[in-house]
Amino acid sequence: MDQETRGHLLESVAREYRIWLFSDREADWESPFITGHTLVDTLDAEAMTHAARPVGADAILCWDETRILSAARVADALGLPGLSPQAVLTCRDKHLTRLAVAAAGGPQARSTAVSTLDEACAAAAGTGYPVVVKPRALVGSTGTRMARTREELAAIFPEIRGTTMTEVRERFERPVLIEEYLDGPEISVDCLIWDGEVTPLFVARKELSPPPSFEEVGHSVAAADPLLTDAALLRALTTVHAAVGITHGWTHSEWRLTARGPALIEVNARSGGDFISYLGLLATGWDAGPAAARLALGQRPRPGTPRHGAAAVRFLYPEVETVVGQVTIERDRLPVGTDIARVVARPGHVLELPPASHTGRYAMLVATADTADACRRILDTAEQAVHLEPAASPVAVPR
């Protein structure tokens, strides 16, 4: 579990429930919030099911994308409420998502699963350039690139096809998707689904790095975002959730607002990452941690009290690949409205930039205000108080 962006969820759940943590390492920062823990392979549903029986769990809770399917399988094996493993699998496997949404006539990017460069080029020719090239079941936009021409596709395809993550064990005969590039602003929507009724809880407006990569460098959430009542988006959300088979749960879906209307990028069977869930709590009162716990118990969650009209997060990156010497924050220079200013890269860390890697963040800032625009102005000022000093001898740092 990532303490920086998910720790607030564990803390909020612990205020209302006793937590027994399953982890593949000894508990560390989680210790104040848990009753106990079990060392187990958290990607192995059978091992977790065996370990869960003596604990006597009332619910299985997970918001980590790489483990959400294993958690669903454990809940199913124990006869506990939760999302069906098939629905979670349909969301985890982006190709299965595309097939399900296409069958329902939902709005989305055209997509083809491929194995070879020849197949990729044929798919791109049919879709039309530019195309988005992405691994089928990785997370966090890892390996996702744009190709504007056949030559660019030929150059990046072998690397993308070979991109893996230790925590993603799924392997596919056709592991790469060639997708239509969708133009327009990108958003995400966290939704509550209850008895098949889809309720958008909050919308996050994304800030993305320039093409050819799609790194998410910031998000903003406004309590009164007009998209929350947009009829076209609501219809699309309803169609997509019915298509993937989710009738009860909390989801995080990503969309492009194209000229022809909202088009789905992906849907995830969990709350939003990248601190989006925290922004949603600040701006709307919806706390994704306890909400997920209640859903896992078969209960409908309720919102809390909003604290601000809007909230935003910004992640700071260097202009070029850098080895961290030190990151400092002049806290007396942080403007009013700065909710969090946090260093996230330690000395010696190699800040690699997309498309080579997605490990380039060295600090994060969160701001609250009446509007999203006001939050961005606060972040602009706060960013000036954060300083990255490169290491004196980057060559000596092991890679």
Secondary structure in CASP SS format (residue, H / E / C, confidence):
PFRMAT SS
TARGET T0000
AUTHOR 0000-0000-0000
METHOD secondary structure of the structure
MODEL  1
M C 1.00
D C 1.00
Q H 1.00
E H 1.00
T H 1.00
R H 1.00
G H 1.00
H H 1.00
L H 1.00
L H 1.00
E H 1.00
S H 1.00
V H 1.00
A H 1.00
R C 1.00
E C 1.00
Y C 1.00
R C 1.00
I C 1.00
W E 1.00
L E 1.00
F E 1.00
S E 1.00
D C 1.00
R C 1.00
E C 1.00
A C 1.00
D C 1.00
W C 1.00
E C 1.00
S H 1.00
P H 1.00
F H 1.00
I C 1.00
T C 1.00
G E 1.00
H E 1.00
T E 1.00
L E 1.00
V C 1.00
D C 1.00
T C 1.00
L C 1.00
D C 1.00
A H 1.00
E H 1.00
A H 1.00
M H 1.00
T H 1.00
H H 1.00
A H 1.00
A H 1.00
R H 1.00
P H 1.00
V H 1.00
G C 1.00
A C 1.00
D C 1.00
A C 1.00
I C 1.00
L C 1.00
C C 1.00
W C 1.00
D C 1.00
E C 1.00
T C 1.00
R C 1.00
I H 1.00
L H 1.00
S H 1.00
A H 1.00
A H 1.00
R H 1.00
V H 1.00
A H 1.00
D H 1.00
A H 1.00
L H 1.00
G C 1.00
L C 1.00
P C 1.00
G C 1.00
L C 1.00
S C 1.00
P H 1.00
Q H 1.00
A H 1.00
V H 1.00
L H 1.00
T H 1.00
C H 1.00
R H 1.00
D C 1.00
K H 1.00
H H 1.00
L H 1.00
T H 1.00
R H 1.00
L H 1.00
A H 1.00
V H 1.00
A H 1.00
A H 1.00
A C 1.00
G C 1.00
G C 1.00
P C 1.00
Q E 1.00
A C 1.00
R C 1.00
S E 1.00
T E 1.00
A E 1.00
V E 1.00
S C 1.00
T C 1.00
L H 1.00
D H 1.00
E H 1.00
A H 1.00
C H 1.00
A H 1.00
A H 1.00
A H 1.00
A H 1.00
G H 1.00
T H 1.00
G C 1.00
Y C 1.00
P C 1.00
V E 1.00
V E 1.00
V E 1.00
K E 1.00
P E 1.00
R C 1.00
A C 1.00
L C 1.00
V C 1.00
G C 1.00
S C 1.00
T C 1.00
G C 1.00
T C 1.00
R E 1.00
M E 1.00
A E 1.00
R C 1.00
T C 1.00
R H 1.00
E H 1.00
E H 1.00
L H 1.00
A H 1.00
A H 1.00
I H 1.00
F H 1.00
P H 1.00
E H 1.00
I H 1.00
R H 1.00
G H 1.00
T C 1.00
T C 1.00
M C 1.00
T C 1.00
E C 1.00
V C 1.00
R C 1.00
E C 1.00
R C 1.00
F C 1.00
E C 1.00
R C 1.00
P C 1.00
V E 1.00
L E 1.00
I E 1.00
E E 1.00
E E 1.00
Y C 1.00
L C 1.00
D C 1.00
G C 1.00
P C 1.00
E E 1.00
I E 1.00
S E 1.00
V E 1.00
D E 1.00
C E 1.00
L E 1.00
I E 1.00
W E 1.00
D C 1.00
G C 1.00
E E 1.00
V E 1.00
T E 1.00
P E 1.00
L E 1.00
F E 1.00
V E 1.00
A E 1.00
R E 1.00
K E 1.00
E E 1.00
L E 1.00
S C 1.00
P C 1.00
P C 1.00
P C 1.00
S E 1.00
F C 1.00
E C 1.00
E E 1.00
V E 1.00
G E 1.00
H E 1.00
S E 1.00
V E 1.00
A E 1.00
A C 1.00
A C 1.00
D C 1.00
P H 1.00
L H 1.00
L H 1.00
T H 1.00
D C 1.00
A H 1.00
A H 1.00
L H 1.00
L H 1.00
R H 1.00
A H 1.00
L H 1.00
T H 1.00
T H 1.00
V H 1.00
H H 1.00
A H 1.00
A H 1.00
V H 1.00
G C 1.00
I C 1.00
T C 1.00
H C 1.00
G E 1.00
W E 1.00
T E 1.00
H E 1.00
S E 1.00
E E 1.00
W E 1.00
R E 1.00
L E 1.00
T E 1.00
A C 1.00
R C 1.00
G E 1.00
P E 1.00
A E 1.00
L E 1.00
I E 1.00
E E 1.00
V E 1.00
N E 1.00
A C 1.00
R C 1.00
S C 1.00
G C 1.00
G C 1.00
D C 1.00
F C 1.00
I H 1.00
S H 1.00
Y H 1.00
L H 1.00
G H 1.00
L H 1.00
L H 1.00
A H 1.00
T H 1.00
G C 1.00
W C 1.00
D C 1.00
A H 1.00
G H 1.00
P H 1.00
A H 1.00
A H 1.00
A H 1.00
R H 1.00
L H 1.00
A H 1.00
L C 1.00
G C 1.00
Q C 1.00
R C 1.00
P C 1.00
R C 1.00
P C 1.00
G C 1.00
T C 1.00
P C 1.00
R C 1.00
H C 1.00
G C 1.00
A E 1.00
A E 1.00
A E 1.00
V E 1.00
R E 1.00
F E 1.00
L E 1.00
Y C 1.00
P C 1.00
E C 1.00
V C 1.00
E C 1.00
T E 1.00
V E 1.00
V E 1.00
G E 1.00
Q E 1.00
V E 1.00
T E 1.00
I E 1.00
E C 1.00
R H 1.00
D H 1.00
R H 1.00
L C 1.00
P C 1.00
V C 1.00
G C 1.00
T E 1.00
D E 1.00
I E 1.00
A E 1.00
R E 1.00
V E 1.00
V C 1.00
A C 1.00
R C 1.00
P C 1.00
G C 1.00
H C 1.00
V E 1.00
L E 1.00
E C 1.00
L C 1.00
P C 1.00
P C 1.00
A C 1.00
S C 1.00
H C 1.00
T C 1.00
G C 1.00
R C 1.00
Y C 1.00
A E 1.00
M E 1.00
L E 1.00
V E 1.00
A E 1.00
T E 1.00
A E 1.00
D C 1.00
T C 1.00
A H 1.00
D H 1.00
A H 1.00
C H 1.00
R H 1.00
R H 1.00
I H 1.00
L H 1.00
D H 1.00
T H 1.00
A H 1.00
E H 1.00
Q C 1.00
A C 1.00
V E 1.00
H E 1.00
L E 1.00
E E 1.00
P E 1.00
A C 1.00
A C 1.00
S C 1.00
P H 1.00
V H 1.00
A H 1.00
V C 1.00
P C 1.00
R C 1.00
END
